[in-house]
């Protein structure tokens, strides 16, 4: 009986482990105006560096990636030329590529770093032109 159960469970576990999981989006409103209202920073950036953050509990893995980004356009947040953006190594990660431009709606994370929610309006420029145009048209108050 135990051998038969193992023969059934092992393929099932392998199948489930290979299924891609998406982030759980818990906020009921990801409209541009609502996300702008929740964000600490809304910026257009270019990624200049990516650094793996080690996971002390898993020496073979990593906890996340800290990206250094140059800010060249700001809709919300204090003026600064560079920011640190942390992306946790989980299904909710927001992956970015060095050298690529992004529109980011950022929330304060730890210390001087921020995090982007991959459920919202953050994304690469070529996929977020409409959102940037809408931000310009809304003339939302800056914080």
The 8 nearest C-alpha neighbors of each residue, nearest first, counted from 0:
[[1, 3, 2, 4, 5, 6, 7, 8],
 [0, 2, 4, 3, 5, 6, 7, 8],
 [3, 1, 5, 4, 0, 6, 7, 8],
 [4, 2, 6, 0, 5, 1, 7, 8],
 [3, 5, 1, 7, 6, 2, 8, 0],
 [6, 4, 8, 2, 7, 3, 9, 1],
 [7, 5, 3, 4, 8, 9, 2, 10],
 [6, 8, 4, 5, 9, 10, 3, 11],
 [9, 7, 11, 5, 10, 6, 12, 4],
 [8, 10, 12, 11, 7, 5, 6, 13],
 [11, 9, 13, 12, 8, 14, 7, 6],
 [12, 10, 8, 14, 9, 13, 15, 7],
 [11, 13, 15, 9, 14, 10, 8, 16],
 [14, 12, 10, 16, 11, 15, 9, 17],
 [13, 15, 11, 17, 12, 16, 10, 18],
 [14, 16, 12, 18, 17, 13, 11, 10],
 [17, 15, 13, 14, 18, 12, 19, 11],
 [16, 18, 14, 15, 19, 13, 12, 20],
 [19, 17, 15, 16, 20, 14, 13, 21],
 [20, 18, 17, 21, 16, 15, 90, 22],
 [19, 21, 90, 18, 22, 23, 17, 91],
 [22, 20, 90, 23, 19, 91, 24, 89],
 [21, 23, 91, 90, 24, 20, 118, 117],
 [22, 24, 25, 21, 91, 90, 118, 20],
 [23, 25, 118, 26, 22, 27, 117, 91],
 [26, 24, 23, 27, 118, 28, 22, 29],
 [25, 27, 28, 24, 29, 118, 119, 23],
 [26, 28, 25, 29, 24, 30, 33, 118],
 [29, 27, 30, 26, 33, 34, 119, 31],
 [30, 28, 119, 34, 33, 31, 27, 26],
 [29, 31, 33, 32, 28, 34, 119, 120],
 [32, 30, 34, 33, 35, 29, 120, 130],
 [31, 33, 35, 30, 34, 36, 29, 139],
 [34, 32, 36, 30, 35, 31, 29, 28],
 [33, 35, 37, 31, 36, 32, 29, 38],
 [36, 34, 32, 38, 33, 37, 31, 104],
 [35, 37, 33, 34, 38, 32, 39, 31],
 [36, 38, 34, 35, 33, 39, 106, 104],
 [39, 37, 35, 40, 106, 105, 104, 36],
 [38, 40, 106, 105, 76, 107, 37, 41],
 [41, 39, 76, 75, 105, 38, 104, 42],
 [42, 40, 104, 75, 74, 103, 73, 105],
 [43, 41, 73, 103, 72, 102, 74, 40],
 [42, 44, 102, 72, 101, 71, 70, 73],
 [45, 43, 70, 69, 101, 100, 71, 68],
 [44, 46, 100, 69, 68, 99, 98, 47],
 [47, 45, 68, 97, 98, 99, 48, 67],
 [46, 48, 97, 68, 67, 98, 45, 69],
 [49, 47, 67, 66, 97, 46, 50, 68],
 [50, 48, 66, 65, 67, 64, 97, 51],
 [49, 51, 65, 64, 66, 52, 48, 67],
 [52, 50, 64, 63, 53, 65, 61, 49],
 [51, 53, 63, 64, 62, 61, 50, 54],
 [54, 52, 61, 62, 55, 51, 60, 58],
 [53, 55, 62, 61, 57, 56, 58, 60],
 [56, 54, 57, 58, 53, 62, 61, 60],
 [55, 57, 54, 58, 60, 53, 62, 59],
 [56, 58, 54, 60, 59, 55, 61, 53],
 [59, 57, 60, 55, 54, 56, 53, 61],
 [60, 58, 57, 61, 54, 53, 56, 55],
 [61, 59, 57, 58, 54, 53, 62, 56],
 [60, 62, 53, 54, 63, 52, 51, 88],
 [61, 63, 54, 88, 53, 52, 87, 60],
 [64, 62, 87, 88, 52, 86, 61, 51],
 [63, 65, 51, 86, 50, 52, 85, 66],
 [64, 66, 85, 50, 84, 49, 86, 51],
 [67, 65, 49, 84, 48, 83, 68, 85],
 [66, 68, 83, 48, 47, 82, 46, 49],
 [67, 69, 46, 82, 45, 47, 81, 44],
 [70, 68, 81, 44, 45, 80, 71, 46],
 [69, 71, 44, 80, 81, 72, 43, 68],
 [70, 72, 44, 43, 69, 73, 80, 42],
 [73, 71, 43, 42, 70, 74, 44, 41],
 [72, 74, 42, 75, 41, 43, 71, 76],
 [73, 75, 41, 42, 141, 72, 76, 134],
 [76, 74, 41, 141, 40, 142, 73, 42],
 [77, 75, 40, 142, 39, 78, 41, 141],
 [78, 76, 79, 75, 142, 40, 73, 141],
 [77, 79, 76, 80, 73, 75, 70, 81],
 [80, 78, 81, 77, 70, 82, 76, 69],
 [79, 81, 70, 69, 78, 82, 71, 68],
 [82, 80, 69, 68, 70, 79, 67, 83],
 [83, 81, 68, 67, 84, 69, 112, 80],
 [82, 84, 67, 112, 66, 113, 68, 65],
 [85, 83, 113, 66, 114, 112, 65, 82],
 [86, 84, 65, 114, 64, 113, 66, 87],
 [85, 87, 92, 64, 63, 93, 114, 65],
 [86, 88, 63, 92, 89, 62, 85, 64],
 [89, 87, 63, 62, 92, 86, 61, 90],
 [90, 88, 91, 92, 87, 63, 22, 62],
 [89, 91, 22, 21, 92, 20, 88, 23],
 [92, 90, 22, 89, 117, 93, 23, 21],
 [93, 91, 86, 87, 89, 90, 88, 94],
 [92, 94, 117, 86, 115, 91, 95, 116],
 [93, 95, 92, 86, 96, 64, 117, 87],
 [94, 96, 93, 97, 46, 99, 66, 101],
 [97, 95, 99, 98, 46, 94, 49, 100],
 [96, 98, 46, 47, 99, 48, 49, 95],
 [99, 97, 46, 47, 45, 96, 100, 48],
 [98, 100, 45, 97, 96, 46, 101, 123],
 [101, 99, 45, 44, 124, 123, 46, 98],
 [102, 100, 123, 124, 44, 122, 43, 103],
 [101, 103, 43, 121, 122, 42, 124, 123],
 [104, 102, 121, 42, 41, 105, 101, 43],
 [103, 105, 41, 121, 38, 40, 115, 42],
 [106, 104, 115, 40, 114, 38, 39, 103],
 [105, 107, 39, 113, 114, 38, 108, 115],
 [106, 108, 113, 112, 39, 114, 109, 105],
 [107, 109, 113, 112, 114, 106, 110, 111],
 [110, 108, 112, 111, 107, 113, 85, 114],
 [109, 111, 112, 108, 107, 113, 83, 85],
 [110, 112, 109, 113, 83, 108, 107, 82],
 [113, 111, 83, 108, 109, 84, 110, 107],
 [114, 112, 107, 108, 84, 106, 105, 85],
 [113, 115, 85, 84, 106, 105, 108, 86],
 [116, 114, 105, 104, 117, 93, 106, 103],
 [117, 115, 118, 119, 114, 93, 121, 104],
 [116, 118, 93, 119, 115, 121, 91, 92],
 [119, 117, 116, 24, 120, 29, 22, 121],
 [118, 120, 29, 117, 121, 116, 34, 30],
 [119, 121, 122, 31, 104, 118, 29, 130],
 [122, 120, 103, 102, 104, 119, 117, 115],
 [121, 123, 101, 102, 127, 120, 126, 124],
 [122, 124, 101, 126, 125, 100, 102, 127],
 [125, 123, 127, 101, 126, 100, 128, 102],
 [124, 126, 123, 127, 128, 122, 101, 100],
 [125, 127, 124, 123, 128, 122, 129, 130],
 [128, 126, 124, 130, 129, 125, 122, 123],
 [129, 127, 131, 130, 124, 126, 125, 132],
 [128, 130, 132, 127, 131, 133, 126, 134],
 [129, 131, 133, 127, 132, 128, 134, 31],
 [132, 130, 134, 128, 133, 129, 127, 135],
 [131, 133, 129, 135, 130, 134, 128, 136],
 [132, 134, 136, 130, 135, 131, 137, 129],
 [135, 133, 131, 137, 132, 136, 130, 138],
 [134, 136, 132, 133, 137, 138, 131, 74],
 [137, 135, 133, 134, 138, 132, 139, 131],
 [138, 136, 134, 139, 135, 133, 32, 132],
 [139, 137, 136, 135, 140, 134, 141, 133],
 [138, 140, 137, 141, 134, 74, 135, 32],
 [141, 139, 138, 142, 75, 74, 137, 36],
 [142, 140, 75, 139, 74, 76, 138, 77],
 [141, 76, 75, 140, 77, 39, 40, 74]]
